[in-house]
Amino acid sequence: MTTMMRSEIAEQPAALRATLDALLPRVGEVAALAGQTRQLIFIARGTSDNAAVYGRYLIEARAGRMSSLAAPSIATTYKRKLDLTGVLAVALSQSGKTEEIVETLAWARDCGAGTVAITNGGEHSPLAETAHLALCTQAGEEKAVPATKTYTTQLAALAVLALGLGAEVDARDLDRVPDAVEQLIADPGDVDTVVEGLAEVSGVVVSGRGMAFSTALETALKLKEACYLHAMGLSYADLLHGPIAVVDERTPALLVAADEGPTLPGTVALARRVTGAGASAYGVGGGAELAAASTASLNGPALPEWVAPMGLIVPAQILTEALARRRGIDPDSPRGLNKVTQTE
Ligand code: AGP
């Protein structure tokens, strides 16, 4: 059985190519709007919020500007004005129609922020029309409720944003992303073993750090919404401050890392600690080192750390889709969820 989710996962190389082709020529526009920015706030919900976490780490670590995630309730529930002069507010929404996000971006604009919309909803979507600058992703229509191609193309748009903010990265790394994703779709690693390992568990801890933290959060969200699995996504730093106590033979860990970078050694050490305690640790990415320390593993992209999240999520999406079917769930239409969610 081919699900829409599986087809949309396979469309990601083309979606990423189209998005990068459309947005890379616009780096100068981002620079013109955001050159004087001292701080960024990201506004988003769900998968888009997980993409924002990547944006936050990328902009702080590579572009040296403080970044945070906005609490939309300050704008929409408490209706409190803040001084946002010198701030760039970046709203992400695949649909471009989530009212809370549109309202919060309008609030940020009223408060004096420069505003950017990252959306797959097109330039006439409510979100794009609210922003000073719209970076429209080119994922095509996404029908499955679990976001896949709209997420990875949001990450690509955030990479373009980072270039506009003068990030210290090699922009040519982006050219390698679509092919790396294609390779992962062809060979995602030992999906069958991980599916069987998660088929009957009561919960799973999903952890990563730094740039890969966003992948851990997004993997956990996918497993919750499409597999009805109690999946807890958190940074491995936070995991060690208490939550690791839940890991046991019925609660494995899924550990995510790029094949290179400063968070890989900590992730490998965590895998050894988990397996040493008698629980299963499933690796996602992390190269040969994480694979050797894990019970079984999924492949990651052969990409530098800053662009790796665009590929790292792909084997986790493939795992989610296969696990949903193994658990008797249609991943395209999880219970009680719609493609666009309104908070109130
Ligand atoms: C994604 O898998 C979810 N279905 C959901 O979290 C979604 O990302 C969220 O509702 C946000 O929607 P938006 O990006 O269209 O604003």
Residues whose N, C-alpha, C, O or C-beta is under 5 A from the ligand:
A	BS01	AGP	R45 G46 T47 S48 L92 S93 Q94 S95 G96 T98 V145 P146 A147 N338 K339 T341
